[in-house]
Every structure is written in structure tokens, then in C-alpha cells.
Amino acid sequence: MKNSRLNELIELLTAAWQDDPDLHLMQFLQKLAQEAGFDGPLAELNDDILIYQLKMRNAAKDSMIPGLQKDYEVDFKTALLRARGIIKE
């Protein structure tokens, strides 16, 4: 795992864990895994699942996934013009 991902995971864990300070780390990780719908052993729980769950656990069900909003286009015409290089940002 790269340092930036590790730092992001630690930052997200720290903020979320403060809501459940009575849980041990493994208990908290198990809780996150269950919330994410992961039913395998904790040893197979990867950082992508944890980061996604920590970012999205308090978001509305219809909210945009972090990282995809920048790629989201309002309409097909704008997406096509941007893909052809006519619209630049």
C-alpha cells in the first residue's frame, strides 16, 4: 500500500473510530466490513473496501461515489465535445 493510501485510511479510520471509542480496532474493522456487505475473513478485507466504506457510510444512498464526480457529465453532447477535444478545461 502506498503511503498516501495508508495516510488516507488512517485519517478516515481516526475520524470514524471516534464515534465508537469503546470498540477495539478489530471489532471496528469487523463492523465496517459488515456495513460494506463483506462476509469473508478479515484477512481478505482490502483497503479499497475500507476506504470506500469510510467515505460513503454517512452519505445519502443516492450520492455520487467520491472520485467519479469529476468524470460525470450532465449531458451526452457535452461529453462528446469534451472527448473530441473541442471543450477543454
Secondary structure, 3 states (H helix, E strand, C coil): CCHHHHHHHHHHHHHHHCCCCCCCHHHHHHHHHHHHCCCCCHHHCCHHHHHHHHHHCCCCCCCCCCCCHHHCCCCHHHHHHHHCCCCCC
